[in-house]
């Protein structure tokens, strides 16, 4: 299914959002995915114990922290599962973000899930050893421009591959993946 399309990871949103799923629904979808697709749980200021319960129930391979989680929480979770820390970018680059204890950093627009991008010039100051996942406004129409300028660890698309909020469009997903393959 998705692994046959070349999808490396799928995110399940457990935070309040139009894309929110229950742990039970995520577990069901997770069973349908192939073994090589990483399942990522997206959380906002959730209790670490509850995150780990959902990790088990939904068979998650990583967690993405999208709130104001303290570094200690990331360290605690990292003992059990890889941690991505998401940052909403606006204003000038802030290299101190990369001191947060995470396995990778998701750089997003100022309003995650809105399709609004951040200024990609921000990426010029990213440390060479930082695993950066670029999100925020990516779509089949613009991902090549990003990949021709920068070499992120990964790219993340959500609203840019939907037919309506919360509903992925197979044609847009395929077009996005073709663009990444062609330009990445």
C-alpha positions as CSV (number, residue, x, y, z in Angstrom):
1,X,0.0,0.0,0.0
2,X,1.8,3.2,1.1
3,X,5.2,1.4,1.3
4,X,4.7,0.4,-2.3
5,X,4.3,4.1,-3.1
6,X,7.6,4.9,-1.5
7,X,6.3,6.4,1.7
8,X,8.9,6.2,4.5
9,X,6.7,7.4,7.4
10,X,3.1,8.1,8.3
11,X,2.0,10.4,11.1
12,X,-0.9,9.8,13.4
13,X,-2.1,12.9,15.1
14,X,-3.2,12.4,18.7
15,X,-3.5,16.1,19.6
16,X,-6.6,18.2,19.1
17,X,-6.8,18.7,15.3
18,X,-9.0,18.1,12.3
19,X,-6.6,15.3,11.6
20,X,-6.8,13.7,15.1
21,X,-7.2,9.9,15.3
22,X,-7.9,7.7,18.3
23,X,-5.2,5.2,19.4
24,X,-7.6,2.4,18.3
25,X,-7.9,3.8,14.8
26,X,-4.2,4.4,14.6
27,X,-3.6,0.7,15.6
28,X,-6.0,-0.4,12.9
29,X,-4.3,1.7,10.2
30,X,-0.9,0.7,11.5
31,X,-1.7,-3.0,11.0
32,X,-2.5,-2.2,7.4
33,X,0.9,-0.6,6.7
34,X,3.9,-2.6,5.5
35,X,6.7,-3.4,7.9
36,X,9.1,-0.8,6.5
37,X,6.9,2.3,7.1
38,X,7.7,4.1,10.3
39,X,4.6,5.1,12.3
40,X,5.0,8.4,14.0
41,X,2.7,9.7,16.8
42,X,2.2,13.4,16.9
43,X,1.6,14.8,20.4
44,X,1.2,18.2,22.0
45,X,2.0,18.5,25.7
46,X,0.8,15.0,26.5
47,X,1.7,13.1,29.6
48,X,4.8,10.9,28.9
49,X,3.2,7.8,30.4
50,X,0.2,8.2,28.1
51,X,2.5,8.7,25.1
52,X,4.2,5.4,25.8
53,X,0.8,3.6,26.2
54,X,-0.2,4.9,22.7
55,X,3.2,4.0,21.3
56,X,2.5,0.4,22.4
57,X,-1.1,0.3,21.3
58,X,-0.6,1.9,17.9
59,X,2.8,0.2,17.2
60,X,4.5,3.6,16.8
61,X,8.1,3.7,15.8
62,X,8.7,7.3,16.8
63,X,7.1,10.3,18.5
64,X,6.9,13.9,17.4
65,X,6.5,16.4,20.1
66,X,4.7,19.5,18.9
67,X,4.1,21.4,22.1
68,X,6.1,22.9,25.0
69,X,7.6,19.7,26.2
70,X,10.6,20.2,28.5
71,X,13.9,18.5,27.4
72,X,13.6,16.1,30.4
73,X,10.4,14.6,28.8
74,X,12.2,14.1,25.5
75,X,15.1,12.4,27.3
76,X,12.6,10.1,29.2
77,X,10.8,9.2,26.0
78,X,14.0,8.7,24.0
79,X,14.9,5.7,26.2
80,X,12.0,3.9,24.6
81,X,11.4,5.5,21.2
82,X,13.0,8.0,18.8
83,X,11.9,11.6,19.4
84,X,11.3,14.3,16.8
85,X,10.9,17.8,18.2
86,X,8.8,20.1,16.1
87,X,9.4,23.9,16.1
88,X,7.1,26.5,14.6
89,X,9.3,28.9,12.8
90,X,8.9,32.6,12.5
91,X,11.4,35.4,12.6
92,X,15.1,35.1,12.3
93,X,16.9,31.7,12.7
94,X,17.6,30.5,16.2
95,X,20.4,27.9,16.3
96,X,19.7,27.2,20.0
97,X,16.7,25.1,18.9
98,X,19.2,22.4,18.0
99,X,20.3,22.0,21.6
100,X,17.0,20.3,22.4
101,X,17.6,16.6,23.0
102,X,15.9,15.0,19.9
103,X,16.8,12.5,17.3
104,X,15.5,14.8,14.6
105,X,14.0,18.3,14.3
106,X,10.8,19.0,12.4
107,X,10.8,22.6,11.2
108,X,7.3,23.8,10.5
109,X,5.4,27.0,9.6
110,X,4.1,29.4,12.2
111,X,0.7,27.6,12.2
112,X,1.2,23.8,11.8
113,X,-1.4,22.1,9.7
114,X,-2.4,25.3,7.9
115,X,-0.3,24.8,4.8
116,X,1.6,27.9,5.6
117,X,5.4,27.6,5.0
118,X,8.2,29.3,6.8
119,X,11.0,31.2,5.1
120,X,13.3,28.4,3.7
121,X,16.3,30.8,4.1
122,X,16.1,29.8,7.7
123,X,17.6,26.4,6.7
124,X,20.9,28.0,5.7
125,X,21.9,28.3,9.3
126,X,21.1,24.7,10.3
127,X,24.1,22.8,11.7
128,X,25.4,20.1,9.3
129,X,24.8,17.3,11.8
130,X,21.2,18.2,12.5
131,X,18.6,15.8,11.1
132,X,16.0,18.2,9.8
133,X,12.5,17.3,8.6
134,X,11.0,20.2,6.7
135,X,7.2,20.7,6.9
136,X,4.9,23.6,6.5
137,X,3.2,24.2,3.2
138,X,4.9,21.5,1.2
139,X,3.0,20.2,-1.9
140,X,3.8,18.6,-5.2
141,X,4.0,22.0,-6.7
142,X,6.8,23.4,-4.5
143,X,8.8,20.5,-2.9
144,X,11.3,20.5,-5.9
145,X,12.2,24.2,-5.2
146,X,13.0,23.2,-1.6
147,X,15.1,20.2,-2.6
148,X,17.0,22.1,-5.2
149,X,18.2,24.5,-2.6
150,X,18.5,22.4,0.5
151,X,19.1,18.8,1.5
152,X,16.9,18.0,4.5
153,X,16.9,14.7,6.2
154,X,13.2,14.3,5.2
155,X,10.2,16.2,4.1
156,X,6.7,16.2,5.6
157,X,3.5,16.9,3.8
158,X,0.0,17.1,5.1
159,X,-2.4,19.8,3.9
160,X,-0.5,20.0,0.6
161,X,-1.5,16.4,-0.3
162,X,-5.2,16.6,0.9
163,X,-8.4,16.9,-1.2
164,X,-10.0,18.5,1.9
165,X,-8.9,19.0,5.5
166,X,-7.9,15.6,7.0
167,X,-8.4,13.6,3.8
168,X,-5.3,12.6,1.9
169,X,-5.7,12.5,-1.9
170,X,-3.9,9.6,-3.5
171,X,-3.1,11.5,-6.7
172,X,-1.5,14.3,-4.8
173,X,0.4,11.9,-2.6
174,X,1.7,10.1,-5.7
175,X,2.6,13.5,-7.3
176,X,4.4,14.6,-4.2
177,X,6.4,11.3,-4.0
178,X,7.3,11.6,-7.7
179,X,8.6,15.1,-7.2
180,X,10.7,14.1,-4.2
181,X,12.2,11.2,-6.1
182,X,12.9,13.4,-9.2
183,X,14.4,16.3,-7.2
184,X,15.7,14.8,-4.0
